[in-house]
Amino acid sequence: MNTITLINEKAAFREINKLEPEWLYRLRKRSWEAYNDADMPDKVSHLWRYTDPADFIVKDLDPLRETLPLLPDYQFVDLRQMQTIHSAFGYNTSGRETYAQITPELAEKGIIFKELFSATRDNPKLTEGLLGSLIDENFGKFEALNLALWNTGFLVYIPDNSVIEKPIYLHRHPTGMSTIARLLVVIGKNVEATIIDDYSCHCRHQGAIANSVVEIFAGDYSKMRYVNIQRFSDGSHTLITQRAQIGEGAKAFSVFGSLGSGISKINSGTILNGRRAESRMSGFMLGAGAQHFDLHTTHHHKSDETFSNLDFRVVLKDKAQSAYTGLIRIEKNARNCEAYQENRNLLLDKGTRAESIPELEILNDEVHCTHGATMGPIDPEMIYYLQSRGIPENKAEQMIIEGFMEPTFGRMPESIGTLTKELFSQKLSASRQPDGEAR
């Protein structure tokens, strides 16, 4: 580790800010100390076996340690237009201003959607005790750093018996060379909602680092859909850690799409904390050039008769690489659980590489679990078959790739499937342009 990093890590935490709740300051300070004390992640462990943790080290932490989130000033800003297909719209600027808009109809129902720092002051009953409880300072070194220094984020709160038909859309924009973002979602009982968490930017900050943490609490019998799409520029390094905890009879559908960043690592998971809870995860990666993707998923069954299913598909070309590790853990007292896990990889060029490692920790016998993984190139006979019917080779390859992905997109709710399929197709078309053209 270089000298600059050592100096930063040993620096004392800042003084409390007059706008900062005392409980939040204590949490941040404790997390900063945990970050200082924590060793770098062990590259021998499965979680960091395929990605160098040094890729996510911020060399100069002094400015970040002294930086608080900026409270939004709605009087002097022209808000971006919220689309009619969304029920709420949140975004942050490159200068860390974070804005949240919500329809009057949702506000009348008691739904809260706001900038997270404001929420820690205005809504302590929703934030204190929940913020940092699923992903705390002991979760990992980079997660401790996030809890100590996040400077842009949102709170989404949806009370019991609410149905939100249109998605809540978040545009997460980089804030320069170091972006530290957070999201806290609190969903009551018998709620139905969709959140689209879109990490996107046309800017190009070579070597920029984004560190984001997402915590989701979904009450009994809720139906929660969470879509995480990462499409930053290829020069950036992105680390996203996400956990959801769902109650009795709740259903969670999570989608993770990785299209951008030169190096991307996602650690996602769902804790099935109530009887008959159900979690489904779908995901897709499309890598080109020298992109490196690393995904780890966890389904943690803590109650009886819970169900989980994962379907993740990867397409790689040029010299792109991907690694997938998936953990299914079923506790000793969690009887009659079912868990499925599938990871399929399509390698378009000889320079690509994919790893797939399923992991099972099953502590009782009354379960039904299966897992599977495949990887390989396109079958030449499939290309030949389509060419023999007058379809050009490049079009034939595109049709096969789209057919490979269709089962994943087809399992998603229509609104989500249409969006993710469109983004995948855009990246696929761009990556297939002739050498010398922009990708």
C-alpha positions as CSV (number, residue, x, y, z in Angstrom):
1,M,0.0,0.0,0.0
2,N,1.4,3.4,-0.9
3,T,2.4,6.1,1.5
4,I,-0.5,8.4,0.6
5,T,-3.1,5.8,1.5
6,L,-1.4,5.0,4.8
7,I,-1.4,8.7,5.8
8,N,-5.1,9.0,4.9
9,E,-6.2,5.9,6.8
10,K,-4.5,7.0,10.0
11,A,-6.1,10.5,9.9
12,A,-8.6,11.3,12.5
13,F,-12.2,11.7,11.5
14,R,-13.6,15.2,11.1
15,E,-15.7,17.1,13.7
16,I,-19.5,16.8,13.8
17,N,-21.3,19.2,11.4
18,K,-24.0,21.4,12.8
19,L,-26.5,19.9,10.2
20,E,-25.6,16.3,11.1
21,P,-27.6,14.2,13.6
22,E,-25.5,12.9,16.4
23,W,-26.4,9.3,15.8
24,L,-25.3,9.6,12.2
25,Y,-22.0,11.2,13.1
26,R,-21.3,8.4,15.6
27,L,-22.1,5.8,13.0
28,R,-19.9,7.5,10.4
29,K,-17.0,7.9,12.8
30,R,-17.2,4.2,14.0
31,S,-17.2,3.2,10.3
32,W,-14.2,5.3,9.5
33,E,-12.3,3.6,12.4
34,A,-13.4,0.2,11.2
35,Y,-12.1,1.0,7.7
36,N,-8.8,2.0,9.2
37,D,-8.5,-1.2,11.2
38,A,-9.7,-3.6,8.5
39,D,-7.1,-5.4,6.4
40,M,-7.4,-5.3,2.7
41,P,-9.6,-8.1,1.4
42,D,-7.9,-11.5,1.1
43,K,-7.5,-12.3,-2.6
44,V,-7.4,-16.0,-1.7
45,S,-11.0,-15.9,-0.5
46,H,-13.8,-16.7,-3.0
47,L,-15.2,-13.1,-2.8
48,W,-12.0,-11.5,-4.2
49,R,-10.4,-14.4,-6.0
50,Y,-11.0,-12.9,-9.4
51,T,-10.6,-9.2,-8.8
52,D,-7.8,-7.2,-7.3
53,P,-9.2,-5.2,-4.3
54,A,-6.5,-2.5,-5.0
55,D,-8.6,-1.5,-8.0
56,F,-11.1,0.1,-5.6
57,I,-8.7,1.9,-3.3
58,V,-9.1,5.7,-3.3
59,K,-5.7,7.2,-2.9
60,D,-6.6,10.6,-1.5
61,L,-9.3,10.4,1.1
62,D,-8.7,13.7,2.7
63,P,-11.2,15.7,0.6
64,L,-13.9,12.9,1.0
65,R,-13.5,12.7,4.7
66,E,-14.2,16.4,5.1
67,T,-17.1,16.3,2.6
68,L,-20.8,16.1,3.6
69,P,-23.7,15.6,1.2
70,L,-25.1,18.9,-0.1
71,L,-28.7,19.6,0.9
72,P,-30.8,20.3,-2.3
73,D,-31.9,23.8,-2.9
74,Y,-35.0,23.5,-5.0
75,Q,-35.4,27.3,-5.2
76,F,-32.5,27.9,-7.5
77,V,-32.4,24.9,-9.8
78,D,-34.3,23.9,-12.9
79,L,-35.3,20.3,-12.1
80,R,-34.9,17.7,-14.8
81,Q,-38.2,16.7,-16.3
82,M,-39.7,13.5,-14.8
83,Q,-41.1,11.2,-17.5
84,T,-44.8,10.3,-17.4
85,I,-43.8,6.6,-17.3
86,H,-42.3,7.1,-13.8
87,S,-44.0,7.8,-10.5
88,A,-40.9,9.3,-9.0
89,F,-37.5,10.5,-10.3
90,G,-34.3,11.1,-8.4
91,Y,-30.9,12.1,-9.7
92,N,-27.6,13.6,-8.5
93,T,-25.3,16.0,-10.3
94,S,-21.6,15.8,-10.6
95,G,-21.4,18.4,-7.9
96,R,-23.2,16.1,-5.4
97,E,-26.5,17.9,-5.4
98,T,-29.2,15.2,-5.1
99,Y,-32.8,15.9,-6.1
100,A,-35.9,13.8,-5.7
101,Q,-39.3,14.4,-7.3
102,I,-42.5,12.5,-6.6
103,T,-46.1,12.8,-8.0
104,P,-48.6,14.5,-5.7
105,E,-50.7,11.4,-5.6
106,L,-47.9,9.4,-4.1
107,A,-47.0,12.1,-1.6
108,E,-50.7,12.1,-0.4
109,K,-50.4,8.4,0.4
110,G,-47.5,9.0,2.8
111,I,-44.8,7.9,0.5
112,I,-41.4,9.5,1.2
113,F,-38.8,9.9,-1.5
114,K,-36.0,12.3,-0.7
115,E,-32.2,12.9,-0.5
116,L,-30.8,10.6,2.2
117,F,-28.9,13.2,4.3
118,S,-32.1,15.2,4.7
119,A,-33.9,12.1,5.6
120,T,-31.5,11.3,8.5
121,R,-32.5,14.7,10.0
122,D,-36.1,14.8,9.1
123,N,-37.1,11.1,9.3
124,P,-35.0,9.5,12.1
125,K,-37.6,6.8,12.8
126,L,-37.0,5.5,9.2
127,T,-33.2,5.9,9.1
128,E,-31.7,5.5,12.6
129,G,-31.3,1.8,13.3
130,L,-31.9,0.8,9.6
131,L,-29.2,2.7,7.8
132,G,-26.1,0.5,8.0
133,S,-27.9,-2.5,9.6
134,L,-27.8,-4.9,6.6
135,I,-24.4,-3.7,5.4
136,D,-22.6,-2.3,8.4
137,E,-19.0,-1.3,9.1
138,N,-18.0,-5.0,9.7
139,F,-19.3,-6.2,6.3
140,G,-16.1,-5.4,4.6
141,K,-13.4,-2.7,4.2
142,F,-15.0,-1.0,1.3
143,E,-18.4,-1.1,2.8
144,A,-17.1,0.5,6.0
145,L,-15.6,3.3,3.8
146,N,-19.0,3.8,2.2
147,L,-20.8,4.1,5.5
148,A,-18.3,6.6,6.8
149,L,-18.0,8.8,3.7
150,W,-21.2,8.5,1.5
151,N,-22.0,11.9,0.1
152,T,-25.0,11.2,-2.2
153,G,-28.0,9.0,-1.7
154,F,-31.7,8.5,-1.4
155,L,-34.4,7.3,1.0
156,V,-37.5,5.5,-0.4
157,Y,-40.2,4.8,2.1
158,I,-43.5,3.2,1.1
159,P,-46.2,2.6,3.9
160,D,-48.4,-0.5,4.3
161,N,-51.0,-1.4,1.7
162,S,-49.6,0.9,-1.1
163,V,-49.5,-0.1,-4.8
164,I,-47.2,2.0,-7.0
165,E,-48.0,1.1,-10.6
166,K,-45.2,3.1,-12.3
167,P,-41.5,2.6,-11.4
168,I,-39.4,4.9,-9.2
169,Y,-36.4,5.8,-11.3
170,L,-33.0,6.8,-10.0
171,H,-30.3,8.2,-12.2
172,R,-26.9,7.8,-10.3
173,H,-24.3,10.1,-11.8
174,P,-20.6,10.0,-11.0
175,T,-19.4,12.9,-8.8
176,G,-15.9,13.1,-10.3
177,M,-13.0,10.7,-9.7
178,S,-14.6,9.3,-6.5
179,T,-18.3,8.6,-6.1
180,I,-19.6,7.2,-2.8
181,A,-23.4,6.6,-3.0
182,R,-26.0,5.0,-0.8
183,L,-29.7,3.9,-1.1
184,L,-32.0,3.0,1.7
185,V,-35.4,1.4,0.8
186,V,-38.1,0.7,3.4
187,I,-41.2,-1.0,2.2
188,G,-44.1,-1.8,4.4
189,K,-46.5,-4.7,4.4
190,N,-48.6,-5.6,1.4
191,V,-46.8,-3.1,-0.9
192,E,-46.1,-3.4,-4.6
193,A,-43.4,-1.3,-6.1
194,T,-40.6,-1.2,-8.7
195,I,-37.3,0.7,-8.3
196,I,-35.0,1.2,-11.2
197,D,-31.5,2.1,-10.1
198,D,-29.6,3.3,-13.2
199,Y,-25.8,4.0,-12.9
200,S,-25.2,5.8,-16.1
201,C,-23.0,8.6,-17.5
202,H,-21.6,9.7,-20.9
203,C,-18.6,11.3,-19.1
204,R,-15.2,9.7,-19.2
205,H,-13.1,9.8,-16.1
206,Q,-10.2,7.4,-16.6
207,G,-9.6,5.5,-13.3
208,A,-12.6,6.9,-11.6
209,I,-14.0,4.8,-8.7
210,A,-17.6,4.4,-7.7
211,N,-18.5,2.7,-4.4
212,S,-22.3,2.2,-3.9
213,V,-24.3,0.4,-1.2
214,V,-28.0,-0.5,-1.3
215,E,-30.1,-1.7,1.6
216,I,-33.7,-2.8,1.1
217,F,-36.3,-3.8,3.7
218,A,-39.5,-5.4,2.3
219,G,-42.4,-6.1,4.7
220,D,-44.7,-9.1,4.8
221,Y,-46.6,-10.0,1.7
222,S,-44.9,-7.2,-0.3
223,K,-44.0,-7.5,-3.9
224,M,-40.7,-5.7,-4.5
225,R,-38.9,-5.3,-7.8
226,Y,-35.4,-3.8,-7.8
227,V,-33.5,-3.3,-11.1
228,N,-29.8,-2.4,-10.9
229,I,-28.2,-1.3,-14.2
230,Q,-24.5,-0.3,-14.4
231,R,-23.4,1.4,-17.6
232,F,-20.6,3.8,-16.6
233,S,-17.8,4.5,-19.0
234,D,-15.1,1.8,-19.7
235,G,-12.5,3.8,-17.9
236,S,-14.2,3.6,-14.5
237,H,-14.1,1.0,-11.7
238,T,-17.4,0.2,-10.0
239,L,-18.2,-1.6,-6.8
240,I,-21.8,-2.2,-5.8
241,T,-22.9,-4.0,-2.6
242,Q,-26.6,-4.8,-2.2
243,R,-28.7,-6.6,0.4
244,A,-32.4,-7.1,0.6
245,Q,-34.3,-8.5,3.6
246,I,-37.9,-9.7,2.9
247,G,-40.6,-10.8,5.3
248,E,-43.3,-13.5,5.5
249,G,-44.9,-14.2,2.1
250,A,-43.0,-11.4,0.5
251,K,-41.8,-11.7,-3.1
252,A,-38.7,-10.0,-4.4
253,F,-37.6,-9.8,-8.0
254,S,-34.1,-8.5,-8.5
255,V,-32.3,-7.7,-11.8
256,F,-28.6,-6.9,-12.2
257,G,-27.3,-5.7,-15.5
258,S,-23.6,-5.0,-16.1
259,L,-22.8,-3.3,-19.3
260,G,-20.2,-0.6,-18.5
261,S,-17.0,0.1,-16.5
262,G,-13.6,-1.4,-17.2
263,I,-13.7,-3.2,-13.9
264,S,-17.1,-4.0,-12.2
265,K,-17.8,-5.9,-9.0
266,I,-21.3,-6.6,-7.7
267,N,-22.0,-8.3,-4.4
268,S,-25.8,-8.8,-4.2
269,G,-28.0,-10.9,-1.9
270,T,-31.4,-11.5,-0.5
271,I,-32.2,-12.6,3.1
272,L,-35.4,-14.7,3.1
273,N,-36.5,-13.8,6.7
274,G,-40.1,-14.9,6.7
275,R,-42.0,-18.1,6.1
276,R,-42.9,-18.6,2.4
277,A,-40.8,-15.7,1.3
278,E,-39.7,-15.9,-2.4
279,S,-36.7,-14.3,-4.1
280,R,-36.0,-14.4,-7.8
281,M,-32.8,-12.9,-9.3
282,S,-32.1,-12.4,-13.0
283,G,-29.0,-10.9,-14.4
284,F,-27.0,-10.2,-17.6
285,M,-23.5,-9.1,-18.5
286,L,-22.3,-8.0,-21.9
287,G,-18.5,-7.5,-22.0
288,A,-16.4,-6.2,-24.8
289,G,-12.8,-5.0,-25.2
290,A,-10.9,-5.7,-22.0
291,Q,-13.8,-5.3,-19.6
292,H,-13.7,-7.3,-16.4
293,F,-17.0,-8.3,-14.6
294,D,-17.2,-10.0,-11.2
295,L,-20.5,-11.0,-9.6
296,H,-21.3,-12.7,-6.3
297,T,-24.8,-13.5,-5.3
298,T,-26.3,-14.8,-2.0
299,H,-29.6,-16.3,-1.2
300,H,-29.9,-16.8,2.5
301,H,-32.9,-18.9,3.6
302,K,-33.6,-18.2,7.3
303,S,-37.3,-19.4,7.4
304,D,-39.4,-22.4,6.5
305,E,-40.8,-23.0,3.0
306,T,-38.8,-20.3,1.4
307,F,-38.0,-20.3,-2.3
308,S,-35.2,-18.8,-4.4
309,N,-34.3,-18.9,-8.1
310,L,-31.4,-17.3,-9.9
311,D,-30.9,-17.0,-13.7
312,F,-27.8,-15.2,-14.9
313,R,-26.5,-15.0,-18.4
314,V,-23.2,-13.6,-19.7
315,V,-22.0,-12.7,-23.2
316,L,-18.3,-11.9,-23.8
317,K,-16.4,-10.8,-26.8
318,D,-12.9,-9.6,-27.6
319,K,-10.8,-10.1,-24.4
320,A,-13.5,-9.5,-21.9
321,Q,-13.6,-11.6,-18.7
322,S,-16.3,-12.5,-16.2
323,A,-16.5,-14.4,-12.9
324,Y,-19.6,-15.5,-11.1
325,T,-19.9,-17.1,-7.6
326,G,-23.3,-17.9,-6.2
327,L,-24.0,-18.9,-2.6
328,I,-27.2,-20.7,-1.4
329,R,-27.3,-20.9,2.4
330,I,-30.1,-22.7,4.1
331,E,-30.2,-22.5,7.9
332,K,-30.7,-25.5,10.2
333,N,-34.2,-24.5,11.2
334,A,-35.3,-23.5,7.7
335,R,-37.3,-26.6,6.6
336,N,-38.8,-27.5,3.2
337,C,-36.9,-24.8,1.2
338,E,-36.3,-24.8,-2.5
339,A,-33.4,-23.1,-4.2
340,Y,-32.3,-23.1,-7.9
341,Q,-29.3,-21.4,-9.5
342,E,-28.3,-21.3,-13.2
343,N,-25.4,-19.4,-14.8
344,R,-24.8,-19.6,-18.6
345,N,-21.9,-18.0,-20.5
346,L,-21.6,-17.4,-24.2
347,L,-18.0,-16.8,-25.3
348,L,-17.8,-15.1,-28.8
349,D,-14.0,-14.9,-29.2
350,K,-11.1,-17.0,-28.1
351,G,-9.6,-14.3,-26.0
352,T,-12.6,-14.2,-23.6
353,R,-12.7,-16.1,-20.3
354,A,-15.5,-17.0,-17.9
355,E,-15.5,-18.6,-14.4
356,S,-18.6,-20.0,-12.7
357,I,-18.6,-21.4,-9.1
358,P,-21.8,-22.4,-7.3
359,E,-21.7,-22.7,-3.5
360,L,-24.1,-24.5,-1.2
361,E,-24.3,-24.3,2.6
362,I,-27.2,-26.5,3.5
363,L,-27.6,-27.2,7.2
364,N,-30.7,-29.5,7.1
365,D,-31.9,-32.4,4.9
366,E,-35.4,-31.2,4.2
367,V,-34.6,-29.1,1.1
368,H,-34.5,-29.2,-2.7
369,C,-31.6,-27.5,-4.3
370,T,-30.2,-27.6,-7.8
371,H,-27.5,-25.6,-9.7
372,G,-26.0,-25.6,-13.1
373,A,-23.5,-23.7,-15.3
374,T,-22.6,-23.8,-18.9
375,M,-20.0,-22.0,-21.0
376,G,-18.8,-22.1,-24.6
377,P,-18.8,-20.5,-28.0
378,I,-21.6,-20.4,-30.6
379,D,-22.1,-23.7,-32.3
380,P,-20.8,-23.2,-35.9
381,E,-23.6,-25.4,-37.2
382,M,-26.1,-22.9,-35.9
383,I,-24.4,-20.1,-37.9
384,Y,-24.2,-22.4,-41.0
385,Y,-27.9,-23.3,-40.7
386,L,-28.9,-19.6,-40.7
387,Q,-26.5,-18.7,-43.5
388,S,-28.0,-21.5,-45.6
389,R,-31.3,-19.7,-45.4
390,G,-29.8,-16.4,-46.7
391,I,-29.0,-14.7,-43.4
392,P,-25.6,-12.9,-43.3
393,E,-23.1,-14.2,-40.8
394,N,-23.1,-11.1,-38.6
395,K,-27.0,-11.1,-38.5
396,A,-27.0,-14.8,-37.7
397,E,-24.7,-14.3,-34.8
398,Q,-26.8,-11.5,-33.5
399,M,-29.9,-13.6,-33.7
400,I,-28.2,-16.4,-31.8
401,I,-27.1,-14.0,-29.0
402,E,-30.5,-12.6,-28.7
403,G,-32.0,-16.1,-28.5
404,F,-29.5,-17.0,-25.9
405,M,-30.6,-14.0,-23.7
406,E,-34.4,-14.3,-24.4
407,P,-35.2,-16.7,-21.5
408,T,-33.7,-14.2,-19.0
409,F,-35.5,-11.2,-20.4
410,G,-38.7,-13.2,-20.9
411,R,-38.9,-14.1,-17.2
412,M,-38.9,-10.4,-16.2
413,P,-42.1,-8.3,-15.9
414,E,-42.8,-6.7,-19.2
415,S,-41.8,-3.2,-18.3
416,I,-38.5,-4.3,-16.9
417,G,-37.8,-6.9,-19.7
418,T,-38.4,-4.3,-22.4
419,L,-36.0,-1.8,-20.8
420,T,-33.2,-4.3,-20.1
421,K,-33.5,-6.0,-23.5
422,E,-33.3,-2.6,-25.2
423,L,-30.1,-1.6,-23.2
424,F,-28.5,-4.9,-24.0
425,S,-29.3,-4.6,-27.7
426,Q,-27.8,-1.1,-27.8
427,K,-24.5,-2.3,-26.2
428,L,-24.4,-5.3,-28.4
429,S,-24.8,-3.2,-31.6
430,A,-22.2,-0.7,-30.4
431,S,-19.7,-3.5,-29.5
432,R,-20.1,-5.0,-33.0
433,Q,-19.0,-1.9,-34.9
434,P,-15.9,-2.3,-37.0
435,D,-12.5,-1.6,-35.5
436,G,-11.6,2.1,-35.4
437,E,-15.2,3.2,-34.7
438,A,-16.4,4.3,-31.3
439,R,-17.8,1.6,-29.0
